[in-house]
Amino acid sequence: MRVLLLGANGYLGRFVADRLLADPAVQLTALGRGDDADVRFDLASGSPGALTRFLDAVHPGVVINCAGATRGGARELTRHNTVAVATVCEALRRSGCGARLVQLGCASEYGPSQPGSSTAEDAVPRPGGPYGVSKLAGTELVLGSGLDAIVLRVFSPVGPGTPAGSPLGRLAEAMRRAMQSGDGELKLAGLGVQRDFVDVRDVARAVHAASLSAAQGVVNIGTGRSVKLRDAAAVLARVAGYGGALHELDAGPGLRPGVIGAPRPSADAVMEHLAAPPAPYPDGCGSWQQADVRTARDRLGWRPRINLEESLADIWMEAACRI
């Protein structure tokens, strides 16, 4: 099976590449902006015609699009998450290769959901920010393209390679610095946010399964279990061997402390709360997200295998080795 992988150098793309390379039946070609790509091509600025000529030359059976941007202004996000997808769809329509398209979407396309609920694929998307809007526009382009295509809406990926600027990456780095300096307490914001964390290696398995399946439309990729960032922080502290107290700065109004392993906050701590930075999940999804993953199980034969503690241990190992 010839597979063309777009965005092989990104966080998700690297693990998808590793998964595909482990399959002896796959002949993999990587296309991207980096020097280590097999072919250099910028989807956001390249023409559909140029990509069509490449598709006709390589003749892949599957095209996997892991390319995109998670940060930047609305214009940059639109270029990389919407315009780039339009280029891929148009090139595939023009090409005679007849390749199947596996597009990576994200849970930010859904926007906020009701606490306690599981979001299924038929939920009406209401993205709460420019990132989710740009990704949703890309998804709609794929679904309306008439191609043999599937969109995997990935919830909150974690595990090895987690970007240092991500919420859990920042948490691990803050913990490393606290341990290095001997601080007995760590003050953190946004610990009440709940997300469905799924290991990046499980995401790669889902992409592999989707490339082999005949399923079309949108499929959620998550664990089906929402976890508070506060609980993830406690697990990270345990695997790191951090014995200090984790203080939540933004527990909300009133006297409820929101503190792990520590007494109620002082007046100074309350003042610190009032000046606390914004919650570390500016994804437009509110305080809660949890995937309904029955479609992935039924149509892809996929289930998550790696638990959150293992994912967090891998994040910590990388943070601990950082100088």
SETI-303295 format. One line per field, with one value per residue (C-alpha): residue number from 1; x, y, z. Coordinates in steps of 0.5 Angstrom, whole numbers, plus 500, padded with zeros to 3 digits. Example, Ala and Ser with C-alpha at 12.3 -4.5 7.8 and 13.67 -1.06 7.14 Angstrom:
2
num: 1_2
xx: 525_527
yy: 491_498
zz: 516_514
END
This chain:
323
num: 1_2_3_4_5_6_7_8_9_10_11_12_13_14_15_16_17_18_19_20_21_22_23_24_25_26_27_28_29_30_31_32_33_34_35_36_37_38_39_40_41_42_43_44_45_46_47_48_49_50_51_52_53_54_55_56_57_58_59_60_61_62_63_64_65_66_67_68_69_70_71_72_73_74_75_76_77_78_79_80_81_82_83_84_85_86_87_88_89_90_91_92_93_94_95_96_97_98_99_100_101_102_103_104_105_106_107_108_109_110_111_112_113_114_115_116_117_118_119_120_121_122_123_124_125_126_127_128_129_130_131_132_133_134_135_136_137_138_139_140_141_142_143_144_145_146_147_148_149_150_151_152_153_154_155_156_157_158_159_160_161_162_163_164_165_166_167_168_169_170_171_172_173_174_175_176_177_178_179_180_181_182_183_184_185_186_187_188_189_190_191_192_193_194_195_196_197_198_199_200_201_202_203_204_205_206_207_208_209_210_211_212_213_214_215_216_217_218_219_220_221_222_223_224_225_226_227_228_229_230_231_232_233_234_235_236_237_238_239_240_241_242_243_244_245_246_247_248_249_250_251_252_253_254_255_256_257_258_259_260_261_262_263_264_265_266_267_268_269_270_271_272_273_274_275_276_277_278_279_280_281_282_283_284_285_286_287_288_289_290_291_292_293_294_295_296_297_298_299_300_301_302_303_304_305_306_307_308_309_310_311_312_313_314_315_316_317_318_319_320_321_322_323
xx: 500_503_502_503_504_503_506_510_515_509_507_502_505_512_508_504_510_513_507_506_514_513_508_512_506_507_511_511_513_513_511_512_516_522_529_528_521_522_519_518_512_508_500_498_502_503_498_493_496_503_501_496_502_506_500_500_507_507_500_499_493_492_494_494_494_497_499_496_498_495_498_498_493_486_490_495_491_486_492_495_488_483_487_492_486_482_489_489_482_482_489_486_480_484_489_487_490_484_487_483_484_485_484_486_481_481_476_476_471_466_467_464_460_455_459_458_456_460_460_458_460_453_453_453_460_460_467_469_475_479_483_477_473_479_479_472_472_478_473_467_471_473_466_464_469_466_472_473_475_475_476_479_477_482_481_487_493_499_505_512_514_508_510_513_508_502_498_501_508_508_506_512_517_514_515_522_524_520_524_531_530_527_521_516_510_507_502_498_492_486_487_479_479_477_479_479_487_489_496_499_501_494_492_497_494_487_490_493_486_483_488_486_478_472_469_468_465_467_470_472_479_479_478_471_474_474_480_481_488_488_488_493_498_497_499_505_507_507_511_516_517_515_513_511_504_500_496_490_490_484_479_473_470_469_474_474_482_482_489_492_495_495_491_486_490_492_489_496_494_487_490_495_488_485_492_492_494_488_486_492_487_485_482_475_472_470_471_469_470_469_469_464_468_463_464_472_470_465_468_475_476_480_480_486_491_496_493_494_499_504_503_505_511_513_512_516_522_523_522_527_532_531_537
yy: 500_507_512_520_523_530_534_528_533_535_532_527_526_524_518_517_516_511_507_506_505_499_496_492_493_500_504_511_518_524_531_537_544_541_539_532_531_526_532_539_543_548_546_553_557_551_550_545_543_542_537_534_533_530_525_523_521_517_515_513_509_513_520_522_530_531_538_544_550_550_557_564_569_568_569_564_559_559_559_552_549_551_553_548_543_546_545_537_536_540_536_529_531_533_527_520_516_515_516_515_521_521_528_529_534_536_536_544_544_542_548_547_542_540_538_530_529_525_529_524_525_528_534_541_544_551_552_557_560_561_555_551_555_554_546_546_549_544_538_541_542_534_532_536_534_528_524_517_521_520_526_523_528_528_530_532_528_527_523_523_529_533_540_544_550_546_545_539_541_547_543_538_544_548_542_540_548_547_541_543_550_546_549_546_549_550_555_553_556_552_546_545_544_537_534_527_526_520_518_520_513_511_516_514_507_510_513_507_503_509_508_501_502_503_508_515_521_524_519_521_519_520_515_517_519_526_528_534_537_538_530_530_534_530_524_528_530_522_520_525_524_531_532_539_542_544_550_552_559_560_555_560_566_564_561_554_553_548_546_539_537_544_548_553_559_565_572_573_567_570_576_572_568_575_576_569_568_565_558_554_551_557_552_555_548_551_547_540_535_528_524_519_513_508_510_509_502_500_502_502_497_501_502_506_502_507_510_517_515_512_518_523_519_520_527_527_524_529_534_532_531_538_543
zz: 500_498_503_502_509_510_516_518_522_527_534_531_524_527_531_525_521_526_526_518_518_522_517_512_507_507_502_506_502_507_504_508_509_513_510_512_508_502_498_500_499_503_503_505_499_494_488_487_480_483_488_483_479_485_486_479_479_486_485_493_495_502_503_511_512_519_517_520_526_533_534_531_529_525_518_520_522_516_511_515_517_512_505_506_506_500_496_498_496_490_488_490_485_479_480_477_483_487_494_500_505_512_515_522_525_533_538_538_532_537_542_549_551_557_564_564_557_552_545_539_532_530_535_532_532_535_536_541_538_531_532_532_527_522_523_522_516_514_516_512_506_506_508_502_497_494_496_499_506_513_519_525_531_536_543_547_545_550_551_549_545_548_546_552_551_551_558_560_558_562_568_567_566_572_576_574_576_583_584_582_586_592_592_597_593_586_584_578_574_570_574_574_567_564_558_554_554_549_548_541_540_540_536_531_531_530_523_521_522_518_513_512_513_509_514_512_515_522_528_535_537_545_551_553_560_562_567_571_570_577_577_572_576_582_578_574_581_583_577_578_586_587_594_595_595_588_589_585_584_580_584_583_588_595_600_597_596_590_593_593_599_602_607_606_602_606_604_600_596_595_592_587_585_583_579_576_569_564_564_560_555_551_546_546_549_556_562_560_554_553_547_545_542_540_533_533_536_532_525_526_531_535_542_547_550_554_560_562_568_562_558_564_565_558_559_565_563_557_562_567_561_559_561
END
